[in-house]
Amino acid sequence: MGRRLPLHEVIVLDKLFHLLYTIIMNNIPTYDFPQSPILILGFFGILVALVTLYIANRDYFSSPLNRDKIK
């Protein structure tokens, strides 16, 4: 197996990792999710548009009138 670190090295590494973690986590901006009804309506509008696009493409490519399928 590998060598074991002495206790003082483990303590130094622990403090170093704690310092790096604190620096990194304090510099990452966090934002609250807004509760605006306009944003919620916009989200559902985009969701409806994506579902509509999926259904239209699925039905078009399985349609017998699709010219790409006719040989």
N, CA, C and O atoms as a Maestro MAE file, in Angstrom:
{
 s_m_m2io_version
 :::
 2.0.0
}

f_m_ct {
 s_m_title
 :::
 protein
 m_atom[284] {
  # First column is atom index #
  i_m_mmod_type
  r_m_x_coord
  r_m_y_coord
  r_m_z_coord
  i_m_residue_number
  s_m_chain_name
  s_m_pdb_residue_name
  s_m_pdb_atom_name
  i_m_atomic_number
  :::
  1 25 0.846 -1.181 0.000 1 A "MET " " N  " 7
  2 3 0.000 0.000 0.000 1 A "MET " " CA " 6
  3 2 0.889 1.241 0.000 1 A "MET " " C  " 6
  4 15 2.113 1.160 0.104 1 A "MET " " O  " 8
  5 25 0.227 2.393 -0.120 2 A "GLY " " N  " 7
  6 3 0.955 3.651 -0.096 2 A "GLY " " CA " 6
  7 2 1.334 4.037 1.318 2 A "GLY " " C  " 6
  8 15 0.859 3.453 2.291 2 A "GLY " " O  " 8
  9 25 2.191 5.021 1.411 3 A "ARG " " N  " 7
  10 3 2.621 5.450 2.742 3 A "ARG " " CA " 6
  11 2 1.544 6.300 3.386 3 A "ARG " " C  " 6
  12 15 0.770 6.967 2.700 3 A "ARG " " O  " 8
  13 25 1.502 6.272 4.689 4 A "ARG " " N  " 7
  14 3 0.543 7.080 5.440 4 A "ARG " " CA " 6
  15 2 1.180 8.415 5.773 4 A "ARG " " C  " 6
  16 15 2.363 8.484 6.108 4 A "ARG " " O  " 8
  17 25 0.393 9.475 5.679 5 A "LEU " " N  " 7
  18 3 0.906 10.806 5.986 5 A "LEU " " CA " 6
  19 2 0.963 11.018 7.495 5 A "LEU " " C  " 6
  20 15 0.106 10.528 8.231 5 A "LEU " " O  " 8
  21 25 1.972 11.748 7.947 6 A "PRO " " N  " 7
  22 3 2.006 12.100 9.367 6 A "PRO " " CA " 6
  23 2 0.834 13.032 9.707 6 A "PRO " " C  " 6
  24 15 0.284 13.695 8.828 6 A "PRO " " O  " 8
  25 25 0.470 13.073 10.963 7 A "LEU " " N  " 7
  26 3 -0.693 13.826 11.412 7 A "LEU " " CA " 6
  27 2 -0.581 15.312 11.085 7 A "LEU " " C  " 6
  28 15 -1.573 15.932 10.702 7 A "LEU " " O  " 8
  29 25 0.597 15.888 11.226 8 A "HIS " " N  " 7
  30 3 0.737 17.323 10.961 8 A "HIS " " CA " 6
  31 2 0.522 17.633 9.482 8 A "HIS " " C  " 6
  32 15 0.011 18.704 9.156 8 A "HIS " " O  " 8
  33 25 0.898 16.723 8.575 9 A "GLU " " N  " 7
  34 3 0.652 16.933 7.147 9 A "GLU " " CA " 6
  35 2 -0.838 16.815 6.830 9 A "GLU " " C  " 6
  36 15 -1.360 17.545 5.987 9 A "GLU " " O  " 8
  37 25 -1.515 15.895 7.510 10 A "VAL " " N  " 7
  38 3 -2.956 15.742 7.311 10 A "VAL " " CA " 6
  39 2 -3.685 16.998 7.759 10 A "VAL " " C  " 6
  40 15 -4.618 17.449 7.095 10 A "VAL " " O  " 8
  41 25 -3.262 17.563 8.884 11 A "ILE " " N  " 7
  42 3 -3.891 18.788 9.395 11 A "ILE " " CA " 6
  43 2 -3.652 19.946 8.431 11 A "ILE " " C  " 6
  44 15 -4.563 20.727 8.160 11 A "ILE " " O  " 8
  45 25 -2.431 20.059 7.915 12 A "VAL " " N  " 7
  46 3 -2.118 21.134 6.969 12 A "VAL " " CA " 6
  47 2 -2.952 20.971 5.695 12 A "VAL " " C  " 6
  48 15 -3.503 21.950 5.191 12 A "VAL " " O  " 8
  49 25 -3.050 19.751 5.173 13 A "LEU " " N  " 7
  50 3 -3.852 19.504 3.969 13 A "LEU " " CA " 6
  51 2 -5.330 19.799 4.230 13 A "LEU " " C  " 6
  52 15 -6.017 20.355 3.373 13 A "LEU " " O  " 8
  53 25 -5.811 19.429 5.403 14 A "ASP " " N  " 7
  54 3 -7.214 19.690 5.740 14 A "ASP " " CA " 6
  55 2 -7.488 21.189 5.781 14 A "ASP " " C  " 6
  56 15 -8.514 21.643 5.274 14 A "ASP " " O  " 8
  57 25 -6.586 21.957 6.376 15 A "LYS " " N  " 7
  58 3 -6.763 23.407 6.434 15 A "LYS " " CA " 6
  59 2 -6.669 24.020 5.036 15 A "LYS " " C  " 6
  60 15 -7.402 24.957 4.718 15 A "LYS " " O  " 8
  61 25 -5.776 23.497 4.206 16 A "LEU " " N  " 7
  62 3 -5.636 24.002 2.841 16 A "LEU " " CA " 6
  63 2 -6.904 23.733 2.037 16 A "LEU " " C  " 6
  64 15 -7.398 24.629 1.353 16 A "LEU " " O  " 8
  65 25 -7.436 22.520 2.107 17 A "PHE " " N  " 7
  66 3 -8.665 22.191 1.391 17 A "PHE " " CA " 6
  67 2 -9.836 23.020 1.910 17 A "PHE " " C  " 6
  68 15 -10.676 23.464 1.127 17 A "PHE " " O  " 8
  69 25 -9.898 23.232 3.217 18 A "HIS " " N  " 7
  70 3 -10.972 24.045 3.792 18 A "HIS " " CA " 6
  71 2 -10.868 25.488 3.296 18 A "HIS " " C  " 6
  72 15 -11.886 26.107 2.986 18 A "HIS " " O  " 8
  73 25 -9.655 26.028 3.217 19 A "LEU " " N  " 7
  74 3 -9.448 27.383 2.723 19 A "LEU " " CA " 6
  75 2 -9.847 27.496 1.256 19 A "LEU " " C  " 6
  76 15 -10.544 28.435 0.872 19 A "LEU " " O  " 8
  77 25 -9.407 26.547 0.439 20 A "LEU " " N  " 7
  78 3 -9.769 26.567 -0.981 20 A "LEU " " CA " 6
  79 2 -11.273 26.441 -1.170 20 A "LEU " " C  " 6
  80 15 -11.856 27.135 -2.004 20 A "LEU " " O  " 8
  81 25 -11.901 25.565 -0.406 21 A "TYR " " N  " 7
  82 3 -13.348 25.383 -0.491 21 A "TYR " " CA " 6
  83 2 -14.066 26.680 -0.122 21 A "TYR " " C  " 6
  84 15 -15.027 27.067 -0.787 21 A "TYR " " O  " 8
  85 25 -13.610 27.348 0.924 22 A "THR " " N  " 7
  86 3 -14.229 28.596 1.362 22 A "THR " " CA " 6
  87 2 -14.067 29.674 0.302 22 A "THR " " C  " 6
  88 15 -15.013 30.406 0.015 22 A "THR " " O  " 8
  89 25 -12.877 29.779 -0.284 23 A "ILE " " N  " 7
  90 3 -12.634 30.792 -1.318 23 A "ILE " " CA " 6
  91 2 -13.507 30.528 -2.535 23 A "ILE " " C  " 6
  92 15 -14.127 31.450 -3.066 23 A "ILE " " O  " 8
  93 25 -13.562 29.287 -2.976 24 A "ILE " " N  " 7
  94 3 -14.339 28.948 -4.172 24 A "ILE " " CA " 6
  95 2 -15.827 29.151 -3.926 24 A "ILE " " C  " 6
  96 15 -16.516 29.739 -4.759 24 A "ILE " " O  " 8
  97 25 -16.329 28.674 -2.799 25 A "MET " " N  " 7
  98 3 -17.768 28.756 -2.537 25 A "MET " " CA " 6
  99 2 -18.225 30.187 -2.257 25 A "MET " " C  " 6
  100 15 -19.385 30.513 -2.506 25 A "MET " " O  " 8
  101 25 -17.355 31.036 -1.751 26 A "ASN " " N  " 7
  102 3 -17.752 32.422 -1.499 26 A "ASN " " CA " 6
  103 2 -17.730 33.257 -2.761 26 A "ASN " " C  " 6
  104 15 -18.351 34.320 -2.791 26 A "ASN " " O  " 8
  105 25 -17.039 32.824 -3.809 27 A "ASN " " N  " 7
  106 3 -16.953 33.592 -5.042 27 A "ASN " " CA " 6
  107 2 -17.963 33.150 -6.087 27 A "ASN " " C  " 6
  108 15 -18.052 33.774 -7.145 27 A "ASN " " O  " 8
  109 25 -18.722 32.101 -5.828 28 A "ILE " " N  " 7
  110 3 -19.722 31.643 -6.787 28 A "ILE " " CA " 6
  111 2 -21.019 32.397 -6.508 28 A "ILE " " C  " 6
  112 15 -21.582 32.289 -5.419 28 A "ILE " " O  " 8
  113 25 -21.492 33.159 -7.494 29 A "PRO " " N  " 7
  114 3 -22.739 33.894 -7.246 29 A "PRO " " CA " 6
  115 2 -23.932 32.941 -7.261 29 A "PRO " " C  " 6
  116 15 -23.980 32.014 -8.070 29 A "PRO " " O  " 8
  117 25 -24.868 33.164 -6.389 30 A "THR " " N  " 7
  118 3 -26.096 32.389 -6.373 30 A "THR " " CA " 6
  119 2 -27.259 33.358 -6.515 30 A "THR " " C  " 6
  120 15 -27.224 34.476 -6.002 30 A "THR " " O  " 8
  121 25 -28.262 32.919 -7.203 31 A "TYR " " N  " 7
  122 3 -29.415 33.766 -7.465 31 A "TYR " " CA " 6
  123 2 -30.671 33.038 -7.004 31 A "TYR " " C  " 6
  124 15 -30.793 31.821 -7.142 31 A "TYR " " O  " 8
  125 25 -31.589 33.805 -6.461 32 A "ASP " " N  " 7
  126 3 -32.881 33.248 -6.099 32 A "ASP " " CA " 6
  127 2 -33.724 33.127 -7.354 32 A "ASP " " C  " 6
  128 15 -33.682 33.997 -8.224 32 A "ASP " " O  " 8
  129 25 -34.492 32.044 -7.448 33 A "PHE " " N  " 7
  130 3 -35.377 31.880 -8.587 33 A "PHE " " CA " 6
  131 2 -36.519 32.880 -8.455 33 A "PHE " " C  " 6
  132 15 -37.229 32.880 -7.449 33 A "PHE " " O  " 8
  133 25 -36.701 33.730 -9.459 34 A "PRO " " N  " 7
  134 3 -37.745 34.749 -9.339 34 A "PRO " " CA " 6
  135 2 -39.144 34.130 -9.356 34 A "PRO " " C  " 6
  136 15 -39.376 33.106 -9.997 34 A "PRO " " O  " 8
  137 25 -40.052 34.760 -8.652 35 A "GLN " " N  " 7
  138 3 -41.427 34.272 -8.550 35 A "GLN " " CA " 6
  139 2 -42.374 35.061 -9.447 35 A "GLN " " C  " 6
  140 15 -43.583 35.056 -9.215 35 A "GLN " " O  " 8
  141 25 -41.857 35.726 -10.452 36 A "SER " " N  " 7
  142 3 -42.670 36.560 -11.328 36 A "SER " " CA " 6
  143 2 -43.601 35.693 -12.170 36 A "SER " " C  " 6
  144 15 -43.160 34.705 -12.755 36 A "SER " " O  " 8
  145 25 -44.890 36.052 -12.239 37 A "PRO " " N  " 7
  146 3 -45.816 35.261 -13.061 37 A "PRO " " CA " 6
  147 2 -45.485 35.337 -14.545 37 A "PRO " " C  " 6
  148 15 -45.777 34.402 -15.290 37 A "PRO " " O  " 8
  149 25 -44.879 36.439 -14.987 38 A "ILE " " N  " 7
  150 3 -44.516 36.548 -16.404 38 A "ILE " " CA " 6
  151 2 -43.442 35.526 -16.750 38 A "ILE " " C  " 6
  152 15 -43.500 34.912 -17.815 38 A "ILE " " O  " 8
  153 25 -42.466 35.334 -15.870 39 A "LEU " " N  " 7
  154 3 -41.417 34.345 -16.129 39 A "LEU " " CA " 6
  155 2 -41.987 32.931 -16.115 39 A "LEU " " C  " 6
  156 15 -41.576 32.088 -16.913 39 A "LEU " " O  " 8
  157 25 -42.924 32.669 -15.220 40 A "ILE " " N  " 7
  158 3 -43.533 31.334 -15.165 40 A "ILE " " CA " 6
  159 2 -44.344 31.081 -16.426 40 A "ILE " " C  " 6
  160 15 -44.285 29.988 -16.990 40 A "ILE " " O  " 8
  161 25 -45.108 32.085 -16.881 41 A "LEU " " N  " 7
  162 3 -45.859 31.938 -18.134 41 A "LEU " " CA " 6
  163 2 -44.907 31.744 -19.314 41 A "LEU " " C  " 6
  164 15 -45.177 30.937 -20.203 41 A "LEU " " O  " 8
  165 25 -43.810 32.473 -19.325 42 A "GLY " " N  " 7
  166 3 -42.818 32.310 -20.394 42 A "GLY " " CA " 6
  167 2 -42.228 30.916 -20.411 42 A "GLY " " C  " 6
  168 15 -42.042 30.329 -21.477 42 A "GLY " " O  " 8
  169 25 -41.930 30.381 -19.231 43 A "PHE " " N  " 7
  170 3 -41.398 29.022 -19.151 43 A "PHE " " CA " 6
  171 2 -42.391 28.017 -19.725 43 A "PHE " " C  " 6
  172 15 -42.019 27.148 -20.513 43 A "PHE " " O  " 8
  173 25 -43.657 28.138 -19.325 44 A "PHE " " N  " 7
  174 3 -44.656 27.208 -19.849 44 A "PHE " " CA " 6
  175 2 -44.904 27.426 -21.335 44 A "PHE " " C  " 6
  176 15 -45.222 26.476 -22.051 44 A "PHE " " O  " 8
  177 25 -44.765 28.658 -21.809 45 A "GLY " " N  " 7
  178 3 -44.881 28.922 -23.246 45 A "GLY " " CA " 6
  179 2 -43.788 28.217 -24.033 45 A "GLY " " C  " 6
  180 15 -44.051 27.628 -25.081 45 A "GLY " " O  " 8
  181 25 -42.567 28.276 -23.530 46 A "ILE " " N  " 7
  182 3 -41.454 27.582 -24.190 46 A "ILE " " CA " 6
  183 2 -41.675 26.078 -24.136 46 A "ILE " " C  " 6
  184 15 -41.412 25.375 -25.111 46 A "ILE " " O  " 8
  185 25 -42.158 25.580 -23.000 47 A "LEU " " N  " 7
  186 3 -42.429 24.155 -22.866 47 A "LEU " " CA " 6
  187 2 -43.497 23.702 -23.857 47 A "LEU " " C  " 6
  188 15 -43.347 22.656 -24.488 47 A "LEU " " O  " 8
  189 25 -44.572 24.475 -24.003 48 A "VAL " " N  " 7
  190 3 -45.634 24.135 -24.964 48 A "VAL " " CA " 6
  191 2 -45.081 24.167 -26.386 48 A "VAL " " C  " 6
  192 15 -45.419 23.303 -27.195 48 A "VAL " " O  " 8
  193 25 -44.242 25.144 -26.700 49 A "ALA " " N  " 7
  194 3 -43.658 25.230 -28.041 49 A "ALA " " CA " 6
  195 2 -42.790 24.006 -28.341 49 A "ALA " " C  " 6
  196 15 -42.851 23.464 -29.444 49 A "ALA " " O  " 8
  197 25 -41.984 23.565 -27.371 50 A "LEU " " N  " 7
  198 3 -41.137 22.386 -27.591 50 A "LEU " " CA " 6
  199 2 -41.968 21.118 -27.762 50 A "LEU " " C  " 6
  200 15 -41.658 20.280 -28.609 50 A "LEU " " O  " 8
  201 25 -43.019 20.975 -26.962 51 A "VAL " " N  " 7
  202 3 -43.890 19.802 -27.091 51 A "VAL " " CA " 6
  203 2 -44.596 19.819 -28.443 51 A "VAL " " C  " 6
  204 15 -44.718 18.781 -29.093 51 A "VAL " " O  " 8
  205 25 -45.061 20.992 -28.868 52 A "THR " " N  " 7
  206 3 -45.714 21.115 -30.173 52 A "THR " " CA " 6
  207 2 -44.750 20.764 -31.303 52 A "THR " " C  " 6
  208 15 -45.123 20.059 -32.240 52 A "THR " " O  " 8
  209 25 -43.534 21.244 -31.222 53 A "LEU " " N  " 7
  210 3 -42.527 20.925 -32.239 53 A "LEU " " CA " 6
  211 2 -42.253 19.427 -32.293 53 A "LEU " " C  " 6
  212 15 -42.137 18.856 -33.377 53 A "LEU " " O  " 8
  213 25 -42.149 18.790 -31.129 54 A "TYR " " N  " 7
  214 3 -41.902 17.353 -31.083 54 A "TYR " " CA " 6
  215 2 -43.062 16.587 -31.718 54 A "TYR " " C  " 6
  216 15 -42.842 15.684 -32.525 54 A "TYR " " O  " 8
  217 25 -44.290 16.943 -31.358 55 A "ILE " " N  " 7
  218 3 -45.459 16.229 -31.889 55 A "ILE " " CA " 6
  219 2 -45.585 16.448 -33.394 55 A "ILE " " C  " 6
  220 15 -45.886 15.508 -34.130 55 A "ILE " " O  " 8
  221 25 -45.359 17.674 -33.859 56 A "ALA " " N  " 7
  222 3 -45.457 17.957 -35.290 56 A "ALA " " CA " 6
  223 2 -44.408 17.180 -36.079 56 A "ALA " " C  " 6
  224 15 -44.720 16.625 -37.133 56 A "ALA " " O  " 8
  225 25 -43.175 17.130 -35.589 57 A "ASN " " N  " 7
  226 3 -42.130 16.380 -36.289 57 A "ASN " " CA " 6
  227 2 -42.412 14.885 -36.269 57 A "ASN " " C  " 6
  228 15 -42.223 14.207 -37.279 57 A "ASN " " O  " 8
  229 25 -42.858 14.366 -35.139 58 A "ARG " " N  " 7
  230 3 -43.167 12.941 -35.032 58 A "ARG " " CA " 6
  231 2 -44.275 12.557 -36.005 58 A "ARG " " C  " 6
  232 15 -44.175 11.549 -36.704 58 A "ARG " " O  " 8
  233 25 -45.334 13.367 -36.045 59 A "ASP " " N  " 7
  234 3 -46.454 13.052 -36.933 59 A "ASP " " CA " 6
  235 2 -46.096 13.257 -38.400 59 A "ASP " " C  " 6
  236 15 -46.573 12.510 -39.255 59 A "ASP " " O  " 8
  237 25 -45.274 14.243 -38.708 60 A "TYR " " N  " 7
  238 3 -44.884 14.475 -40.093 60 A "TYR " " CA " 6
  239 2 -44.055 13.307 -40.628 60 A "TYR " " C  " 6
  240 15 -44.306 12.820 -41.731 60 A "TYR " " O  " 8
  241 25 -43.092 12.869 -39.866 61 A "PHE " " N  " 7
  242 3 -42.207 11.820 -40.369 61 A "PHE " " CA " 6
  243 2 -42.862 10.450 -40.367 61 A "PHE " " C  " 6
  244 15 -42.358 9.535 -41.019 61 A "PHE " " O  " 8
  245 25 -43.970 10.279 -39.654 62 A "SER " " N  " 7
  246 3 -44.679 9.003 -39.722 62 A "SER " " CA " 6
  247 2 -45.887 9.078 -40.655 62 A "SER " " C  " 6
  248 15 -46.630 8.106 -40.785 62 A "SER " " O  " 8
  249 25 -46.085 10.221 -41.301 63 A "SER " " N  " 7
  250 3 -47.236 10.406 -42.182 63 A "SER " " CA " 6
  251 2 -47.005 9.730 -43.535 63 A "SER " " C  " 6
  252 15 -45.886 9.750 -44.048 63 A "SER " " O  " 8
  253 25 -48.046 9.132 -44.118 64 A "PRO " " N  " 7
  254 3 -47.895 8.548 -45.461 64 A "PRO " " CA " 6
  255 2 -47.785 9.629 -46.531 64 A "PRO " " C  " 6
  256 15 -47.382 9.327 -47.654 64 A "PRO " " O  " 8
  257 25 -48.127 10.876 -46.222 65 A "LEU " " N  " 7
  258 3 -48.013 11.957 -47.183 65 A "LEU " " CA " 6
  259 2 -46.607 12.571 -47.223 65 A "LEU " " C  " 6
  260 15 -46.349 13.471 -48.022 65 A "LEU " " O  " 8
  261 25 -45.721 12.100 -46.385 66 A "ASN " " N  " 7
  262 3 -44.354 12.596 -46.338 66 A "ASN " " CA " 6
  263 2 -43.647 12.209 -47.636 66 A "ASN " " C  " 6
  264 15 -43.511 11.025 -47.945 66 A "ASN " " O  " 8
  265 25 -43.200 13.209 -48.392 67 A "ARG " " N  " 7
  266 3 -42.544 12.926 -49.677 67 A "ARG " " CA " 6
  267 2 -41.195 12.265 -49.514 67 A "ARG " " C  " 6
  268 15 -40.711 11.617 -50.442 67 A "ARG " " O  " 8
  269 25 -40.570 12.415 -48.341 68 A "ASP " " N  " 7
  270 3 -39.278 11.773 -48.116 68 A "ASP " " CA " 6
  271 2 -39.430 10.259 -47.987 68 A "ASP " " C  " 6
  272 15 -38.492 9.517 -48.280 68 A "ASP " " O  " 8
  273 25 -40.612 9.789 -47.549 69 A "LYS " " N  " 7
  274 3 -40.827 8.352 -47.388 69 A "LYS " " CA " 6
  275 2 -41.252 7.676 -48.687 69 A "LYS " " C  " 6
  276 15 -41.052 6.473 -48.855 69 A "LYS " " O  " 8
  277 25 -41.841 8.448 -49.615 70 A "ILE " " N  " 7
  278 3 -42.313 7.872 -50.870 70 A "ILE " " CA " 6
  279 2 -41.125 7.598 -51.772 70 A "ILE " " C  " 6
  280 15 -40.284 8.469 -51.996 70 A "ILE " " O  " 8
  281 25 -41.065 6.360 -52.294 71 A "LYS " " N  " 7
  282 3 -39.937 5.989 -53.174 71 A "LYS " " CA " 6
  283 2 -40.429 5.637 -54.540 71 A "LYS " " C  " 6
  284 15 -39.632 5.300 -55.416 71 A "LYS " " O  " 8
  :::
 }
 m_bond[283] {
  # First column is bond index #
  i_m_from
  i_m_to
  i_m_order
  :::
  1 1 2 1
  2 2 3 1
  3 3 4 2
  4 3 5 1
  5 5 6 1
  6 6 7 1
  7 7 8 2
  8 7 9 1
  9 9 10 1
  10 10 11 1
  11 11 12 2
  12 11 13 1
  13 13 14 1
  14 14 15 1
  15 15 16 2
  16 15 17 1
  17 17 18 1
  18 18 19 1
  19 19 20 2
  20 19 21 1
  21 21 22 1
  22 22 23 1
  23 23 24 2
  24 23 25 1
  25 25 26 1
  26 26 27 1
  27 27 28 2
  28 27 29 1
  29 29 30 1
  30 30 31 1
  31 31 32 2
  32 31 33 1
  33 33 34 1
  34 34 35 1
  35 35 36 2
  36 35 37 1
  37 37 38 1
  38 38 39 1
  39 39 40 2
  40 39 41 1
  41 41 42 1
  42 42 43 1
  43 43 44 2
  44 43 45 1
  45 45 46 1
  46 46 47 1
  47 47 48 2
  48 47 49 1
  49 49 50 1
  50 50 51 1
  51 51 52 2
  52 51 53 1
  53 53 54 1
  54 54 55 1
  55 55 56 2
  56 55 57 1
  57 57 58 1
  58 58 59 1
  59 59 60 2
  60 59 61 1
  61 61 62 1
  62 62 63 1
  63 63 64 2
  64 63 65 1
  65 65 66 1
  66 66 67 1
  67 67 68 2
  68 67 69 1
  69 69 70 1
  70 70 71 1
  71 71 72 2
  72 71 73 1
  73 73 74 1
  74 74 75 1
  75 75 76 2
  76 75 77 1
  77 77 78 1
  78 78 79 1
  79 79 80 2
  80 79 81 1
  81 81 82 1
  82 82 83 1
  83 83 84 2
  84 83 85 1
  85 85 86 1
  86 86 87 1
  87 87 88 2
  88 87 89 1
  89 89 90 1
  90 90 91 1
  91 91 92 2
  92 91 93 1
  93 93 94 1
  94 94 95 1
  95 95 96 2
  96 95 97 1
  97 97 98 1
  98 98 99 1
  99 99 100 2
  100 99 101 1
  101 101 102 1
  102 102 103 1
  103 103 104 2
  104 103 105 1
  105 105 106 1
  106 106 107 1
  107 107 108 2
  108 107 109 1
  109 109 110 1
  110 110 111 1
  111 111 112 2
  112 111 113 1
  113 113 114 1
  114 114 115 1
  115 115 116 2
  116 115 117 1
  117 117 118 1
  118 118 119 1
  119 119 120 2
  120 119 121 1
  121 121 122 1
  122 122 123 1
  123 123 124 2
  124 123 125 1
  125 125 126 1
  126 126 127 1
  127 127 128 2
  128 127 129 1
  129 129 130 1
  130 130 131 1
  131 131 132 2
  132 131 133 1
  133 133 134 1
  134 134 135 1
  135 135 136 2
  136 135 137 1
  137 137 138 1
  138 138 139 1
  139 139 140 2
  140 139 141 1
  141 141 142 1
  142 142 143 1
  143 143 144 2
  144 143 145 1
  145 145 146 1
  146 146 147 1
  147 147 148 2
  148 147 149 1
  149 149 150 1
  150 150 151 1
  151 151 152 2
  152 151 153 1
  153 153 154 1
  154 154 155 1
  155 155 156 2
  156 155 157 1
  157 157 158 1
  158 158 159 1
  159 159 160 2
  160 159 161 1
  161 161 162 1
  162 162 163 1
  163 163 164 2
  164 163 165 1
  165 165 166 1
  166 166 167 1
  167 167 168 2
  168 167 169 1
  169 169 170 1
  170 170 171 1
  171 171 172 2
  172 171 173 1
  173 173 174 1
  174 174 175 1
  175 175 176 2
  176 175 177 1
  177 177 178 1
  178 178 179 1
  179 179 180 2
  180 179 181 1
  181 181 182 1
  182 182 183 1
  183 183 184 2
  184 183 185 1
  185 185 186 1
  186 186 187 1
  187 187 188 2
  188 187 189 1
  189 189 190 1
  190 190 191 1
  191 191 192 2
  192 191 193 1
  193 193 194 1
  194 194 195 1
  195 195 196 2
  196 195 197 1
  197 197 198 1
  198 198 199 1
  199 199 200 2
  200 199 201 1
  201 201 202 1
  202 202 203 1
  203 203 204 2
  204 203 205 1
  205 205 206 1
  206 206 207 1
  207 207 208 2
  208 207 209 1
  209 209 210 1
  210 210 211 1
  211 211 212 2
  212 211 213 1
  213 213 214 1
  214 214 215 1
  215 215 216 2
  216 215 217 1
  217 217 218 1
  218 218 219 1
  219 219 220 2
  220 219 221 1
  221 221 222 1
  222 222 223 1
  223 223 224 2
  224 223 225 1
  225 225 226 1
  226 226 227 1
  227 227 228 2
  228 227 229 1
  229 229 230 1
  230 230 231 1
  231 231 232 2
  232 231 233 1
  233 233 234 1
  234 234 235 1
  235 235 236 2
  236 235 237 1
  237 237 238 1
  238 238 239 1
  239 239 240 2
  240 239 241 1
  241 241 242 1
  242 242 243 1
  243 243 244 2
  244 243 245 1
  245 245 246 1
  246 246 247 1
  247 247 248 2
  248 247 249 1
  249 249 250 1
  250 250 251 1
  251 251 252 2
  252 251 253 1
  253 253 254 1
  254 254 255 1
  255 255 256 2
  256 255 257 1
  257 257 258 1
  258 258 259 1
  259 259 260 2
  260 259 261 1
  261 261 262 1
  262 262 263 1
  263 263 264 2
  264 263 265 1
  265 265 266 1
  266 266 267 1
  267 267 268 2
  268 267 269 1
  269 269 270 1
  270 270 271 1
  271 271 272 2
  272 271 273 1
  273 273 274 1
  274 274 275 1
  275 275 276 2
  276 275 277 1
  277 277 278 1
  278 278 279 1
  279 279 280 2
  280 279 281 1
  281 281 282 1
  282 282 283 1
  283 283 284 2
  :::
 }
}
